[in-house]
Amino acid sequence: MTIEKCKDFIKDGYGTWDDTSKPTTYANMYDFMANQNNVVMNLAQGLWQPSTAYTVGTIIRSPNLPAGCVATCTTAGTSGTTEPKWTAYSTTVADGSCKWKVNTDSQDTMVSERTKAINDMHTTITGERNKAIDDLHSAITKEIANAILQTKKDLYPVGAIFISLTDSRNPADIVGFGTWEVLPAGYGLVAQGTATAEDGTTLTFTAGKKTGEFKHKLSKGELASHSHSFIPDTTRTGASGGSYCYFDTNTLGNVKGIARETQSTGDNLYHNNLSPCLAAYMWERKA
């Protein structure tokens, strides 16, 4: 509602009904009454009014309140048709379906301002606190993720081996970093360096290099020293250095000093060198 100047009935020329040259008209009276109504309505703002809906926190004044006091609505509702009997400071007064608490005018203003200041400060602090918590949470989460990733990289530097009995995925998809290459199928891992074999010879194992055989074909020199039983079948008694010897019944041997061989056997195949083992997925980190 706009606050306008209060018009004076006489000074502003509304009281000329007896002036035949310029009599007061109905329009003049309507204008004056509208002005007076607006002024009164403005004056009535903040004053207790009958049969009026009020919300919690509304502050009203009345000449019938104790000196220096106002009333604050504590229960929303509609005021009664007649003004309630106001009681002393800090008391509660029922009025129609609403209720009022009698406060001092300065106290009510201070409480309102204090409440607003507290609410504003709470909003600011809450917002800043929540932002600080969110920022701290993000920073901690990032630091933890970086620390975990660095720990994994320390555990699996370039050249490290990743082994799993069940997971066939590339380790990059498991640990989240690196370039990995699958190890050759069938090869086990041994410590690098030079080893002395049982026969005194040395064997050199170079890191990253393959050695050994899955299957091996024995050479003559690798055969164990051995002999075969040879039992002649003879029907005569021979003398040491004799010229004749029977190898089969009724067969006369007539040559001496000739080496005899037993019948050959075996298929001359490669034999299996593979030790008992457990297969696994194995990868080497290349980068």
PyMOL commands that set and color helices and strands:
alter all, ss='L'
color gray80, all
select helices_A, chain A and resi 26-44+105-155+171-175+220-222
alter helices_A, ss='H'
color red, helices_A
select strands_A, chain A and resi 53-54+59-60+69-75+77-78+92-95+98-104+161-164+180-182+193-196+202-205+215-216+271-272+281-285
alter strands_A, ss='S'
color yellow, strands_A
deselect
rebuild
show_as cartoon
